[in-house]
Amino acid sequence: MAKVCDICGKGTQAGHKVSHSGKKTRKVWSPNLQNIRVKIGGRIKRVNVCTACLKKGLVQKPAPKLG
């Protein structure tokens, strides 16, 4: 599973973790992805969406099944 948002394309970022002494080690930051059911083009699919896209309302969740 790729660590990329299917809506906005946000992915991992790399950089350095710097300790108090100034020693640098590699570090990776991952986006907060949620695997949710989304209604796309009249069909329901499971996609990886970052929480920023969820808060913005860029995806439409399907209606819950009753009964």
C-alpha positions in Angstrom: 0.0 0.0 0.0 1.5 3.3 -1.0 1.5 6.1 1.6 -0.1 8.6 -0.7 -3.5 10.3 -0.5 -5.7 9.3 -3.5 -7.4 12.8 -3.5 -4.6 15.4 -3.1 -1.5 13.3 -3.7 0.1 14.1 -0.3 2.9 11.6 0.5 5.8 11.0 2.8 8.4 13.6 3.5 12.0 13.0 4.4 14.4 15.0 6.4 16.8 15.0 9.3 16.1 14.4 13.0 18.5 16.6 14.9 19.5 15.7 18.4 20.6 18.1 21.1 24.2 17.6 20.2 23.5 18.4 16.5 23.9 14.8 15.2 21.6 14.3 12.2 19.8 11.0 11.4 17.4 10.3 8.6 13.6 10.6 9.5 10.4 10.0 7.5 7.1 11.7 8.2 4.0 9.9 6.9 0.6 11.6 6.2 -2.3 10.6 8.4 -4.2 8.3 5.9 -7.5 6.7 6.5 -8.8 3.9 4.4 -12.5 4.8 3.9 -15.4 4.0 1.7 -16.1 6.9 -0.8 -18.8 7.4 -3.4 -17.0 8.2 -6.7 -19.0 8.5 -9.9 -22.0 6.7 -8.4 -19.9 3.7 -7.3 -18.6 3.0 -3.8 -14.8 2.4 -3.6 -12.3 2.1 -0.8 -9.6 4.8 -1.0 -6.8 6.2 1.1 -7.6 9.7 2.1 -5.6 12.1 4.3 -7.5 13.7 7.2 -7.0 17.1 5.7 -9.1 16.1 2.7 -11.7 14.6 5.1 -11.9 17.9 7.0 -12.2 20.0 3.8 -15.1 17.8 2.6 -13.4 16.8 -0.6 -14.9 13.3 -0.5 -18.5 12.2 -0.2 -19.2 9.2 2.1 -22.0 6.9 1.0 -25.2 6.7 3.0 -25.2 4.0 5.7 -27.0 0.8 5.0 -30.3 0.5 7.0 -31.6 -2.9 7.9 
